[in-house]
Structure formats: C-alpha cells, structure tokens
Amino acid sequence: MRAAVMHAFREPLRLEEVTEPELPSDGALVEVRATGLCRSDWHGWMGHDPSIGLPHVPGHEFAGVVVQIGPEVRGIEPGDRVTAPFCCGCGACEPCRLGHTQICERDYQPGFTGWGSFAERVLVPVADLNCVPLPDELDFEAAAALGCRFMTTFAAVGERGGLRAGDWLAVHGCGGVGLSAVMLGRALGARVVAVDVAPGPLARAAELGAAHTLDANDTDVAERIREATGGGAHVSIDAIGSAVTAAASVRSLRRRGCHVQVGLLAGDVREPRVPMAELISRELEITGVHGMPVRDYPALLRLVASGAVDPGRLIGRRIALEEAGDALAAMDRPAEGITVITP
C-alpha cells in the first residue's frame, strides 16, 4: 500500500510502497477514504512525542471502509463505514472498564504509538470496541473532520467544561479546535467570545456564531473578555497550546469558572506558570482533556444528525496524499479550518 513515511523528524515525508499493518485477531484493517491533518501530527513530526519510533506514518483523524477483520471480531464486517477515536482503548484496564477509553493505560494511538492514516489502510485494534459505525448521511470527509479536534472539543465543552445554555465560552485560538468549539458552544446554547491574531479565523468564528471576536495583537485579552461577558467566561479553552494563551484563558474566567487545556504544550512551555493566586481567590477550576471516550460517539453523531453542528463546514482545504508532507511542515503557521487528505 502507499503511505507517507517519516524517516527523520523535521524532514520531508516520503511517499512509498510499504507493507500493510499486521492484523491482530481482534483488529480491523480500514481502507482510508479521508484523513485530517492536525497540529498534533505536526508535534509528532517535530519530535515532541517520545512514543513515536522511526520510520513512522503519521495521521490519526480518519474515516473509511473495513476491508479485513480478525477472527475474534464480531461487531463489524468488511464493507462497514467506520471511524475510530485517536486513543483506542484496550477494553480491559480500569479506565476502560469505567468507560474512559481515552485514557486507557495501554492505549494504542494510530499516528503516534502505531502507524497512522497517511496511508491507504490503517489498523484499528480491539475493533469491536474502537470501530465506530458511521451513519450513511455522514460522508467520509465530514467524518474525518470529527477527528480528534471536533470530538476532543465536544468532550472539552461538555463533560470537562460543563458548559450550559446561557453560559459564556471564551475560545483562545480559532484553528480547527477553536472553530469546533465555537460551533459546539453555539449548539449547546452558549454565547461565545473568539480570540485570534489573524482576521481570517476571526471572520470564520463570527460566521459560525461567535458573539464577539477579539484580536489578541492589540488588546488585553483577559480584560476585554471580562468586560464583554459582564465578569468573565464561565468556561474558557486554550485551543492553541502556549503559555500566553493558557494564562489569558485562566485570567478571562469569572469566579468559579473553568479553564480547559486542549492545545498541546511542548518544549520550554511544556509546564507553564499558573496564576495560582487568582485560581485560589476566585475558586477557579483547571482541567485537561485527552480526546473523547468511544462511548460518547453516539451522542456526538446524534448532534451532527440533528443539523445543530456540521463538521464539514470546518474543512478549509482538500489535498492528495502526495501533498501531505508539505502541508504537515507548514502547520507551524496559522491555518483556517481543517485540511483533509483523500488518499
């Protein structure tokens, strides 16, 4: 099969013919019809993820068709249209038994701990648990756009952030994660303040329903959010992953508000300083999110089917597998929406 292979960190990917993944008895081999290009892939390409061994195939936001299953698989069949969470659970450890497959103790992550979806086929282990059937009305590109960004944000604003109708949601960074948060926040009945440094992403946030858009280049973001919301956001999300945006997110909260860290922090900012005095005096909450449990896919797919959210609206660019390497290397620059690869 063809795959975009990484032989060295920070060097161009090579499009090559490689051997298909070995199929375990409980696994499924999925023919990739569409896969997202995510900033998490860029972090892996940069060498920020110690779980990646070389050579390696990136990619973890995919949708496709099952082409082969192991002898122990009972719940899916060849020909089924499926997606899978980027954190695949083992089904046996304590977090998995409690339904928290996204923090499995032995998690398998396509594109990180194993070869990913920048290829014609990708492996999904423990397929009866991790393969998620797709409704016929959801096309492969939109399903790939659910990927890690949309589904992680669904967990961030809902389960982790506890966002309710009428709340204020602050979104710091309007890339794929941030625009997903704007869309989901509006679908849940919240009012949204979107922050970015570029006019294009801010305009997209406004189109998706943000009540206020703020240019972080020329304003004290936290103060402006507190002014616009009458005291601060109930929930605030760092969708970029930097010390600056994380601190601004915390400081933009109203009393007893919740900051959710979605963007990955790496290098010198891996452990940023926390404004602890404000955390204590205003009884703030700080939480992280590492994807969405597979059990929550039905709720997310029902929301999509209702028309309240349309992940396909977030797709900004479609490229071929041959273009994946150049697009990956360019992800250190701001991008509007989600880029989808169609192998």
N, C-alpha and C positions, 0 to 999 in steps of 0.2 A: 504494500500500500504506500501511497505518497504521504509524507509528513514534513513539516517544517522543523528541522532539528537544530538544537543549540549545542554547539561543541565547546564553547567557551563563553563565560559571562561577558556581557557588554560587546560582543562581536556579532556580526550578522548571522541570522539563521540560514540554514541551507535546506533547500527543497530536495528531498532524497526519497528513494525507494527503500523502505525498511520492512522488517518482519512484523506481522500483525501481533498484538499482545497475546500472550498465552492465556487461554481461557480456563479459569478455575471451575471446579464442579458446581459452585453456587453463583457463578458470574454470568454476565451477558456481554456480548460484543455488539456495539451500536455503531451503525453507519452514520457518520456526522453529516447532517444536512445544513446546519448553521451553527456557528460558534461565535461568542462575543470576544472582543479584545478589551481586556480590563487592566486597570492600573496595577492590580495585584500581579498580573503577568509581567508587567514592567519591573516591579520589585524583584520578582524571581530572576528575570533577565539581568538585572543589575547585581545579583549575588547577595541580596538581602535575606534570602530564605535558606537556612542551613539544611533543610530537608531535601533540597534539590541536588541530585547527583548527575554528572555529565557522562555521556551525552544525554540530552533531555528533550522532550517535546512539550512545549507549554500548552495552555488552553484548558479552561475549566467551566465555561459557560456554554453549554451545548444542548442541542436537541437533534433527534434523528430517529432512525428506524432500527429496531432489533434485528440483527441478521443471524445470530447464533446464541444459544443458551447452553449452560452446563446441565448435566443430568439431574442435579438436585433442585433445579429451578422449577417452580410450579405456578407462579402467579403471572408470568408474562410469556409471550410466544414470539417467534420470529414474525416480522411484519408489524408488530405493535409500534406505534408512535410514542416516544418517551423523551423525558428529560431526566436529570438527576441532580441532587444537591452537590455543591462542590466539596462538601465534607460528607463523605459516605460513612455511615455507621457500620459497626460490626454486628450489632444486634444482641451482643452478649454481655458487655461491660455494664457497670452500674448506671452511667449516664444514659446509655441506650435503653436499658430496661425501664428507666424513668421517662423515656420519650425524648431525651435531649441528645439526639443523634449528632447534632452539630458540634458537640464537644466530646465525641467518642474518644475513649482512652487509646484506641488503636485505629484512629480514623485514617481512611485512605482518601487522598485528595488528588484527583486527576489534574495533571498540570503542575503538581508540586511533589508529593511523595511518590507518584507514579506518572507515567507518560500520559499526556493530555490530548485535547481535542483539536489541536492544529494539525489534524491528520484526517485521513479518510475514515478511520474507525478508531473507537476509543473503548476501553474496558470499564464496565461498571461491576464492582464486586458486590456480593450479597444482594443479588439483583431483586429478589422478592421484597427486600426492604427498601432499596435505594432507587429502583427504577420507578418513575412517576408517569403514569399514562397521561397522554395529552388529549384534550377534547378535540374533536375533528375541526371545530371552527377556529382553533388557535393554530396559525401557521408556524413553520419552523423558525423563521426569523424572529417573530414576536416571542416565541417560547425561549429562544436563546437570549433575548433581551431581558427575560425574567432573571436569568443567570444568577450571579452572586450579588450584583448590585441591587436589583429590584427586590429580590427575596430577602436579602440581608436588611434592606431598608424597611421592608414590611415587618420584620422582627424588631427592628430598632424603634420604630414609631409606635408599634403596638405593644407587644409583650414586654420589651425592655423599657421603653419610654412611658408607656401608659397614657398615650395621647388620647384625649377625649374631644367630642364635638364642642366647639366654642373655645377650645384652648388656643394659645398662640404657640406656633412652632417656628423656631429660627433654624435656618439651613445655611451653614457656612461652607460655600463651595458648590457651584452649580454644574458639575460634570455629570456623569451617569448616575452616581449615587445621589447627588444633590437634587437633580431633576426628578429622580424617582421619589425622593422624599417630598418634594413639592406636590407631585401628583397624588401620592398616597395620603399626605396630610389633608389635602382638599377633599379627597374621597371620604375621609373619616370625619369631615365637618370642622376641621381646624382652620384657623387663619394663619397665613404663612408669611414670614419675612425671609427673603432670599438675599444672600450676600455673595459677591464675587468681585474679581478685579477686572473683568472684561465685559464690555457691553453686550456681546452676542449671547453668552449664557444667561445674563440678567434678563434680556429680552425674551428668551425661551422660558425662563421661570415665570415671567409675567403672563405669557401666553397660556401657561399651564395653571394659572390661577393665583400666583403669589400676590398678596395684598400690597406688599411693599418690597422694593428692590433697593439694595444699598451697595454702592461702590466702595469696596474696602480700601481703595487707594487714597481717598480724600476725606475720610471720616473716622471718628472713634466709634467703631462698630458696636461695641457693647453698650455705650451710652445711647447711641441712636436707636438701638433695638429696645432698650428700656423706655425711651421716650415714645416710640411708635406703638408700643404694646401696653402702655399705661402701667409700667412697673417691671416688665421683663417677660421673657418667654417662659411658658410652662415646661416646654421641652426644647432642647437645643442640640443640634447634631453637628459634629465636626465631620464633614464629608470629604475632606481633603487629606488630613493627616499631617499636621505641623504643630510645633509648639505655639505659634502665634494664633492659629485658628482654634486650637484646643482651649487656650486661655481665654480668647474672646468669647467662645461658646459658653464657658463656665460663668464668666462675668456678665453675660447677657441675660442670665436667668433671673426670674422673680424668686421671692422667698419660697423655699421648699420645692424649687424647680429641679429638673433632671437633665443632666448632660449625658449624651450617648456618644461614645467614641466609635465611629465607623471606619474612618480613614486610617490606614496603617502608618505608623511612625517608624522610621528607620534611621540608622546611623547615629549621629550625635544627638538627635532629638527623640531617640527611642524611649527615653524616660524623662519626659518634660516636667518642669516645675508646675505644681498645682497651687492655685491661690487658696491655700488652706484656711486662712483667716476668714475669707468670705464663705468657704464651704461650711465652717462651723457656725459663724454668726447668723447665716441665713438658712441653715439646715438644708443644704443642697445635697443632691444625690449625683454620683458619678458612676456610670456603668458602661460596660463594653458589650459588643455583640460580635459573634463569630459565625455568621450565617444563620440559617433558619432550620429548625428540625423538620425532617421529612414529613412528620405528622401534620404540619401546618399547610402543606401544599394544597389540599382540598379547599381550605378557606381562601387561600390566595387565588386559586383558579376560579372559585365562585365569584370573587370580587371582579376578576377580569371578565368573566362571562356576563356579569350584570351590566357591563359597559361603564362602570364607575371609574375604571382605570384602563388604559390601553398602552401596554408596554411598547407596542410598535411605534407609537409617537415619539419615543425616545431615540429611535435609530436615526443617526445623522449621516452614516456613511456605510456603503456596502463594498467589500473588496474581495478579491480572489485569494486563495491560499498562497499564491506566489508573492503577494504583496504583504503578507503577514509580518515578515521580518522588519521591513522598513517602517511599517505602521507601529510596530512594537517599540522600536528605537525612538520614535517621535513622541512617545507618551509622556516624556518629561515636560512637554509643552501643553498648555490648556487646550482641551478639545470640547467641541459642542456635541452633546449626546453620546450615543453608543455606536461603536463601529462593529459591524457584523461581518464575519468571514463565511463565505459559502464555498466549501471545498468542492 
